[in-house]
Amino acid sequence: MKTYSVKKRFGKKYTINGVDYFYEVQPNQVIKGTPTADGTMVRMSIRLANRPYGFFIPIKALNEIITESAQSSIDGTDTGVSENTKTSIFTTRNIVMGVVGIALVYGLLKVTKVIK
């Protein structure tokens, strides 16, 4: 799977159980896709109506629509480009620092005899 950056808008209409859905990719959006076995399209996985579908971009339009922005590493693994990375304040480091801080304040109050 390779990561691409979209140059211009590209969309497709899907009809699922009589309801029309329009899926489009916006400019500068980062997507991940896999070339098909015959090499004519790049497949991107999407979800419509709570079901997985493949969004296909023609390989002949690939150069004018999207460009490759991240290569896989030499051993074939992903480069680590991640989407939606959320950091939490409740990491192990932050919890340990909080406990140590509370212990220091308690110890300081004990030494200055503010608390008995």
N, C-alpha and C positions, 0 to 999 in steps of 0.2 A: 504494500500500500504506500502510495506517495502523497505528499502534501502539495497542494497547488494554491495559488492566489488568483482570484478571478479578476480579469481585466474589465469585462463589461457584463451587463445583465444577461442571463440566459434562463429561460423558463420552459415548463412543459405542463400541459393540462392532463389530469388523470380523472377518469370517471369510475367511481366506486359505488356500487349499489344505487346507481342513478343520480348520485350527487357528484357535482364537478368540483375538483380540487385543482388549484394552480400552484405548482411549486416553482420557485425561482431562486436563483443564486444571484446575490447582489455584488457589485464591484467591490474589490478589496476584501471580500470574504475569503477566509481560509477554509479549504475543503480537503478531505482525504478521499482518494479514489484508487481503484485498481483497474488496469487495462484488461479487457476481455481476452479470452483465449485466441480469438481470431484476429485480434489487434485492430479492430475497427472502431471500438468505443472505449471510454473510460467509465466504470461503474462506481457510483457513489451511493452508499446506503442511506435511506431516509425513512421516516415514519409518517404515514398519512392515515387518518382515521384509526389510529392506534394499531396499525399493522406495518410491518417492515416492507419496503419497496426498494427497487433499484432505480436510481436516477441516472440515465445514460447520457453522456456527452460524446458526440461523434469525434473520433480521432482526427478527422480532416479539419474540424473546427477547433481543435485543441490549441493550435498555435495562435489563433486569433482570439480565442475566448479566455484561456487560462495559460499560465506559465508555471513551470515547476519552481517552487520556492525552497524546498528542502529535499536533499538527497538522502537515501538510506546510507548507513555507514558501510564500510568495506565488507564486514562479515554478514551483511544482509539484514541486520536488525534495524529497528526504527531509530531515528536520530533523537527522539525524545521531545519533539515538538508536541506540546500538550495544549488542549483546549479546556477552558473552564476549570482552571486550577484555583481551588479555594484554600486559603490558609486559615487555620484556627488559632485562637489565642490560647487554647488549652493543650499546648504541647508539653511534653515531659519537662523540657528545660524551663518553661514558664511556671509550671506547677512547683518544681523544685525551688526556683528562685522565690516564689511566693511564700513557701513554707520556711525557707531560710530567713527571709525578711521578717516574718512574724516572730520567729525564734529570736532574732536579734533585737527587735523592739521589746519583746518580753524580758529578755536578759538585761537590756539597758534599764528598763523600768525597775527590775529587781535589784540591780546594783545601786541605782540612785535612791532606792528605798521608797519609791513612789507607791509601789505595791508590796505587800508583806507576804 
